[in-house]
Amino acid sequence: AYPDASVDELQQQSLNVPVLYGVDATQLHEQKFPCKNWDLILFHHPHLGLASLDKDEGHHANRHFRLLCHYFHSASQVSKLVHICLCGTQPETWRLQEAAKMQGLELVKSLSTATPFSQIWNNDSDLVE
């Protein structure tokens, strides 16, 4: 892990860590990446926007539940370890556990969003084999 590395440092030839932008998180299994199997897939703070929140919070939550289902389906095809970062009540209102379970995934770790990411997956014992 590279806990203190910036994106520029990660992209340097010496570290050889691919950093990708503009990737559809619901179609990871369809992308032509340099690698087909990843150690860890991360999705930080997914959000579809606030347009419908004022009108129908239930509809808003359901749209995000569907996003999580599609993400988990796709990510689980290219990695055994799938990470998502949500905040506040999003895990409950977006039914995170239900979405993951529908794709055969189980919760390995749950931490506060105040925890720096470098401390979440900081050693090999944290990774599922």
Sequence and secondary structure as in RCSB ss.txt:
>XXXX:A:sequence
AYPDASVDELQQQSLNVPVLYGVDATQLHEQKFPCKNWDLILFHHPHLGLASLDKDEGHHANRHFRLLCHYFHSA
SQVSKLVHICLCGTQPETWRLQEAAKMQGLELVKSLSTATPFSQIWNNDSDLVE
>XXXX:A:secstr
  TT  HHHHHSTTT      S  TT GGGS  S SSBS EEEES    STTTTT HHHHHHHHHHHHHHHHHHH
HHHBS EEEE  TTHHHHTTHHHHHHHTT        TTS GGGTS SGGGS  
